Amino acid sequence: MASTATLSSKFQISIPKEVREAQNWEAGQKLAFVSKGGVVMLVPVPTLDDLRGMAKGADTSRYRDRSDRF
């Protein structure tokens, strides 16, 4: 998919429809810009509901408590 957008004089861009649809992005959704090595990635910011259950089954037996920090 090769889509382009033009940066406006107010430093705004419109994300092309084909990209929005392919990524299932919706109006009002928060996106983060991640810059790495001359490339900028646009990544959706997860909601708390998206993160719920992410660590299910994680081993907490070696959890580091605040008492063993400097």
N, CA, C and O atoms as CSV, one atom per row, in Angstrom:
chain,resi,resn,atom,element,x,y,z
A,1,MET,N,N,0.850,-1.164,0.000
A,1,MET,CA,C,0.000,0.000,0.000
A,1,MET,C,C,0.899,1.231,0.000
A,1,MET,O,O,1.662,1.441,0.943
A,2,ALA,N,N,0.816,2.027,-1.028
A,2,ALA,CA,C,1.631,3.229,-1.136
A,2,ALA,C,C,0.719,4.438,-1.233
A,2,ALA,O,O,0.282,4.810,-2.322
A,3,SER,N,N,0.438,5.041,-0.108
A,3,SER,CA,C,-0.397,6.233,-0.071
A,3,SER,C,C,0.447,7.402,0.384
A,3,SER,O,O,1.427,7.225,1.108
A,4,THR,N,N,0.071,8.592,-0.039
A,4,THR,CA,C,0.805,9.782,0.365
A,4,THR,C,C,-0.151,10.786,0.989
A,4,THR,O,O,-1.360,10.750,0.755
A,5,ALA,N,N,0.415,11.681,1.787
A,5,ALA,CA,C,-0.338,12.783,2.388
A,5,ALA,C,C,0.557,14.002,2.346
A,5,ALA,O,O,1.782,13.881,2.320
A,6,THR,N,N,-0.049,15.174,2.340
A,6,THR,CA,C,0.701,16.424,2.293
A,6,THR,C,C,0.571,17.139,3.629
A,6,THR,O,O,-0.527,17.269,4.170
A,7,LEU,N,N,1.685,17.596,4.149
A,7,LEU,CA,C,1.703,18.340,5.408
A,7,LEU,C,C,1.222,19.761,5.124
A,7,LEU,O,O,1.777,20.450,4.269
A,8,SER,N,N,0.187,20.194,5.845
A,8,SER,CA,C,-0.386,21.527,5.610
A,8,SER,C,C,0.472,22.599,6.280
A,8,SER,O,O,1.404,22.288,7.022
A,9,SER,N,N,0.152,23.847,6.014
A,9,SER,CA,C,0.889,24.960,6.624
A,9,SER,C,C,0.693,24.995,8.136
A,9,SER,O,O,1.468,25.634,8.848
A,10,LYS,N,N,-0.347,24.305,8.633
A,10,LYS,CA,C,-0.584,24.201,10.079
A,10,LYS,C,C,-0.016,22.898,10.644
A,10,LYS,O,O,-0.331,22.513,11.769
A,11,PHE,N,N,0.820,22.227,9.857
A,11,PHE,CA,C,1.461,20.958,10.236
A,11,PHE,C,C,0.445,19.857,10.528
A,11,PHE,O,O,0.613,19.082,11.469
A,12,GLN,N,N,-0.599,19.793,9.723
A,12,GLN,CA,C,-1.623,18.761,9.845
A,12,GLN,C,C,-1.577,17.874,8.608
A,12,GLN,O,O,-1.203,18.312,7.520
A,13,ILE,N,N,-1.970,16.602,8.802
A,13,ILE,CA,C,-2.098,15.687,7.674
A,13,ILE,C,C,-3.431,14.966,7.791
A,13,ILE,O,O,-3.995,14.844,8.879
A,14,SER,N,N,-3.921,14.494,6.665
A,14,SER,CA,C,-5.096,13.628,6.649
A,14,SER,C,C,-4.611,12.233,6.310
A,14,SER,O,O,-3.887,12.040,5.333
A,15,ILE,N,N,-5.006,11.266,7.110
A,15,ILE,CA,C,-4.596,9.886,6.849
A,15,ILE,C,C,-5.476,9.351,5.717
A,15,ILE,O,O,-6.702,9.410,5.809
A,16,PRO,N,N,-4.869,8.834,4.662
A,16,PRO,CA,C,-5.658,8.339,3.526
A,16,PRO,C,C,-6.675,7.273,3.950
A,16,PRO,O,O,-6.420,6.462,4.841
A,17,LYS,N,N,-7.819,7.300,3.292
A,17,LYS,CA,C,-8.927,6.396,3.623
A,17,LYS,C,C,-8.504,4.922,3.584
A,17,LYS,O,O,-8.884,4.146,4.460
A,18,GLU,N,N,-7.726,4.541,2.581
A,18,GLU,CA,C,-7.341,3.128,2.470
A,18,GLU,C,C,-6.480,2.690,3.659
A,18,GLU,O,O,-6.543,1.532,4.070
A,19,VAL,N,N,-5.679,3.603,4.212
A,19,VAL,CA,C,-4.861,3.286,5.384
A,19,VAL,C,C,-5.756,3.177,6.621
A,19,VAL,O,O,-5.629,2.233,7.402
A,20,ARG,N,N,-6.658,4.140,6.797
A,20,ARG,CA,C,-7.587,4.105,7.943
A,20,ARG,C,C,-8.401,2.824,7.951
A,20,ARG,O,O,-8.569,2.196,8.996
A,21,GLU,N,N,-8.903,2.439,6.799
A,21,GLU,CA,C,-9.727,1.232,6.716
A,21,GLU,C,C,-8.906,-0.030,6.951
A,21,GLU,O,O,-9.372,-0.956,7.615
A,22,ALA,N,N,-7.684,-0.077,6.413
A,22,ALA,CA,C,-6.829,-1.254,6.585
A,22,ALA,C,C,-6.434,-1.442,8.054
A,22,ALA,O,O,-6.265,-2.570,8.518
A,23,GLN,N,N,-6.288,-0.323,8.783
A,23,GLN,CA,C,-5.878,-0.381,10.192
A,23,GLN,C,C,-7.062,-0.349,11.154
A,23,GLN,O,O,-6.875,-0.462,12.366
A,24,ASN,N,N,-8.265,-0.199,10.634
A,24,ASN,CA,C,-9.489,-0.087,11.453
A,24,ASN,C,C,-9.419,1.086,12.424
A,24,ASN,O,O,-9.877,0.983,13.562
A,25,TRP,N,N,-8.843,2.204,11.974
A,25,TRP,CA,C,-8.766,3.401,12.799
A,25,TRP,C,C,-10.053,4.181,12.661
A,25,TRP,O,O,-10.649,4.227,11.584
A,26,GLU,N,N,-10.489,4.803,13.766
A,26,GLU,CA,C,-11.727,5.561,13.790
A,26,GLU,C,C,-11.469,6.987,14.246
A,26,GLU,O,O,-10.459,7.262,14.894
A,27,ALA,N,N,-12.377,7.892,13.912
A,27,ALA,CA,C,-12.266,9.289,14.336
A,27,ALA,C,C,-12.236,9.352,15.860
A,27,ALA,O,O,-13.002,8.656,16.527
A,28,GLY,N,N,-11.360,10.179,16.406
A,28,GLY,CA,C,-11.239,10.339,17.851
A,28,GLY,C,C,-10.248,9.388,18.501
A,28,GLY,O,O,-9.915,9.549,19.674
A,29,GLN,N,N,-9.779,8.406,17.760
A,29,GLN,CA,C,-8.820,7.443,18.306
A,29,GLN,C,C,-7.470,8.128,18.484
A,29,GLN,O,O,-7.045,8.899,17.624
A,30,LYS,N,N,-6.788,7.847,19.614
A,30,LYS,CA,C,-5.480,8.434,19.876
A,30,LYS,C,C,-4.397,7.615,19.182
A,30,LYS,O,O,-4.409,6.385,19.213
A,31,LEU,N,N,-3.451,8.333,18.550
A,31,LEU,CA,C,-2.338,7.708,17.854
A,31,LEU,C,C,-1.043,8.330,18.362
A,31,LEU,O,O,-0.994,9.524,18.658
A,32,ALA,N,N,0.003,7.518,18.463
A,32,ALA,CA,C,1.310,7.996,18.915
A,32,ALA,C,C,2.277,7.973,17.740
A,32,ALA,O,O,2.255,7.060,16.914
A,33,PHE,N,N,3.129,8.997,17.679
A,33,PHE,CA,C,4.185,9.052,16.674
A,33,PHE,C,C,5.460,8.520,17.311
A,33,PHE,O,O,5.907,9.038,18.334
A,34,VAL,N,N,6.049,7.483,16.708
A,34,VAL,CA,C,7.278,6.883,17.215
A,34,VAL,C,C,8.360,7.080,16.155
A,34,VAL,O,O,8.261,6.561,15.043
A,35,SER,N,N,9.395,7.838,16.519
A,35,SER,CA,C,10.474,8.139,15.584
A,35,SER,C,C,11.679,7.257,15.892
A,35,SER,O,O,12.155,7.210,17.026
A,36,LYS,N,N,12.165,6.560,14.868
A,36,LYS,CA,C,13.313,5.674,15.077
A,36,LYS,C,C,14.111,5.563,13.786
A,36,LYS,O,O,13.606,5.098,12.765
A,37,GLY,N,N,15.358,5.995,13.847
A,37,GLY,CA,C,16.257,5.843,12.709
A,37,GLY,C,C,15.777,6.493,11.427
A,37,GLY,O,O,15.922,5.899,10.359
A,38,GLY,N,N,15.218,7.675,11.488
A,38,GLY,CA,C,14.768,8.371,10.294
A,38,GLY,C,C,13.403,7.938,9.793
A,38,GLY,O,O,12.944,8.421,8.758
A,39,VAL,N,N,12.745,7.031,10.513
A,39,VAL,CA,C,11.410,6.558,10.150
A,39,VAL,C,C,10.449,6.957,11.258
A,39,VAL,O,O,10.787,6.871,12.438
A,40,VAL,N,N,9.253,7.393,10.881
A,40,VAL,CA,C,8.232,7.732,11.868
A,40,VAL,C,C,7.081,6.745,11.715
A,40,VAL,O,O,6.511,6.601,10.634
A,41,MET,N,N,6.748,6.067,12.814
A,41,MET,CA,C,5.636,5.122,12.802
A,41,MET,C,C,4.454,5.752,13.519
A,41,MET,O,O,4.631,6.465,14.506
A,42,LEU,N,N,3.268,5.494,13.034
A,42,LEU,CA,C,2.040,5.961,13.639
A,42,LEU,C,C,1.366,4.751,14.266
A,42,LEU,O,O,0.958,3.828,13.561
A,43,VAL,N,N,1.246,4.753,15.611
A,43,VAL,CA,C,0.792,3.577,16.335
A,43,VAL,C,C,-0.404,3.938,17.209
A,43,VAL,O,O,-0.364,4.954,17.903
A,44,PRO,N,N,-1.470,3.133,17.194
A,44,PRO,CA,C,-2.606,3.424,18.068
A,44,PRO,C,C,-2.220,3.273,19.538
A,44,PRO,O,O,-1.507,2.340,19.908
A,45,VAL,N,N,-2.697,4.199,20.369
A,45,VAL,CA,C,-2.461,4.130,21.808
A,45,VAL,C,C,-3.516,3.191,22.383
A,45,VAL,O,O,-4.710,3.440,22.212
A,46,PRO,N,N,-3.108,2.116,23.063
A,46,PRO,CA,C,-4.094,1.171,23.590
A,46,PRO,C,C,-4.886,1.765,24.755
A,46,PRO,O,O,-4.365,2.572,25.525
A,47,THR,N,N,-6.142,1.359,24.871
A,47,THR,CA,C,-6.970,1.751,26.010
A,47,THR,C,C,-6.752,0.741,27.132
A,47,THR,O,O,-6.153,-0.312,26.913
A,48,LEU,N,N,-7.232,1.058,28.324
A,48,LEU,CA,C,-7.107,0.115,29.441
A,48,LEU,C,C,-7.827,-1.194,29.130
A,48,LEU,O,O,-7.358,-2.265,29.515
A,49,ASP,N,N,-8.956,-1.117,28.439
A,49,ASP,CA,C,-9.678,-2.343,28.066
A,49,ASP,C,C,-8.849,-3.200,27.110
A,49,ASP,O,O,-8.901,-4.428,27.176
A,50,ASP,N,N,-8.089,-2.560,26.225
A,50,ASP,CA,C,-7.216,-3.310,25.307
A,50,ASP,C,C,-6.140,-4.070,26.077
A,50,ASP,O,O,-5.736,-5.159,25.667
A,51,LEU,N,N,-5.673,-3.503,27.189
A,51,LEU,CA,C,-4.582,-4.093,27.964
A,51,LEU,C,C,-5.058,-5.114,28.994
A,51,LEU,O,O,-4.262,-5.893,29.518
A,52,ARG,N,N,-6.357,-5.105,29.281
A,52,ARG,CA,C,-6.896,-6.019,30.289
A,52,ARG,C,C,-6.628,-7.471,29.910
A,52,ARG,O,O,-6.915,-7.890,28.788
A,53,GLY,N,N,-6.077,-8.237,30.852
A,53,GLY,CA,C,-5.794,-9.648,30.629
A,53,GLY,C,C,-4.486,-9.918,29.906
A,53,GLY,O,O,-4.172,-11.068,29.600
A,54,MET,N,N,-3.720,-8.870,29.632
A,54,MET,CA,C,-2.486,-9.017,28.874
A,54,MET,C,C,-1.449,-9.866,29.611
A,54,MET,O,O,-0.686,-10.593,28.976
A,55,ALA,N,N,-1.413,-9.783,30.932
A,55,ALA,CA,C,-0.399,-10.504,31.702
A,55,ALA,C,C,-0.979,-11.756,32.369
A,55,ALA,O,O,-0.425,-12.262,33.345
A,56,LYS,N,N,-2.072,-12.237,31.843
A,56,LYS,CA,C,-2.699,-13.429,32.412
A,56,LYS,C,C,-1.720,-14.600,32.392
A,56,LYS,O,O,-1.134,-14.914,31.355
A,57,GLY,N,N,-1.550,-15.239,33.540
A,57,GLY,CA,C,-0.639,-16.372,33.642
A,57,GLY,C,C,0.806,-15.991,33.900
A,57,GLY,O,O,1.682,-16.856,33.910
A,58,ALA,N,N,1.068,-14.704,34.110
A,58,ALA,CA,C,2.439,-14.265,34.371
A,58,ALA,C,C,2.915,-14.773,35.724
A,58,ALA,O,O,2.138,-14.835,36.676
A,59,ASP,N,N,4.177,-15.132,35.809
A,59,ASP,CA,C,4.767,-15.618,37.052
A,59,ASP,C,C,5.154,-14.426,37.924
A,59,ASP,O,O,6.065,-13.672,37.582
A,60,THR,N,N,4.460,-14.259,39.051
A,60,THR,CA,C,4.730,-13.137,39.956
A,60,THR,C,C,5.528,-13.566,41.184
A,60,THR,O,O,5.678,-12.786,42.125
A,61,SER,N,N,6.040,-14.788,41.186
A,61,SER,CA,C,6.759,-15.281,42.362
A,61,SER,C,C,8.083,-14.536,42.572
A,61,SER,O,O,8.582,-14.475,43.695
A,62,ARG,N,N,8.647,-13.977,41.517
A,62,ARG,CA,C,9.912,-13.248,41.649
A,62,ARG,C,C,9.688,-11.749,41.494
A,62,ARG,O,O,10.575,-11.027,41.038
A,63,TYR,N,N,8.502,-11.285,41.875
A,63,TYR,CA,C,8.165,-9.868,41.774
A,63,TYR,C,C,9.069,-9.041,42.671
A,63,TYR,O,O,9.241,-9.366,43.846
A,64,ARG,N,N,9.640,-7.989,42.139
A,64,ARG,CA,C,10.555,-7.143,42.900
A,64,ARG,C,C,9.763,-6.063,43.628
A,64,ARG,O,O,9.116,-5.228,42.996
A,65,ASP,N,N,9.813,-6.081,44.916
A,65,ASP,CA,C,9.073,-5.128,45.745
A,65,ASP,C,C,9.845,-3.821,45.872
A,65,ASP,O,O,11.040,-3.778,45.577
A,66,ARG,N,N,9.191,-2.777,46.299
A,66,ARG,CA,C,9.839,-1.473,46.479
A,66,ARG,C,C,10.939,-1.520,47.547
A,66,ARG,O,O,11.867,-0.713,47.494
A,67,SER,N,N,10.860,-2.431,48.501
A,67,SER,CA,C,11.848,-2.473,49.588
A,67,SER,C,C,13.234,-2.861,49.101
A,67,SER,O,O,14.212,-2.584,49.796
A,68,ASP,N,N,13.362,-3.489,47.936
A,68,ASP,CA,C,14.698,-3.858,47.470
A,68,ASP,C,C,15.216,-2.932,46.376
A,68,ASP,O,O,16.065,-3.318,45.574
A,69,ARG,N,N,14.692,-1.698,46.352
A,69,ARG,CA,C,15.206,-0.663,45.447
A,69,ARG,C,C,16.103,0.282,46.241
A,69,ARG,O,O,16.011,0.344,47.467
A,70,PHE,N,N,16.958,1.007,45.554
A,70,PHE,CA,C,17.858,1.948,46.224
A,70,PHE,C,C,17.121,3.164,46.699
A,70,PHE,O,O,17.724,4.063,47.285
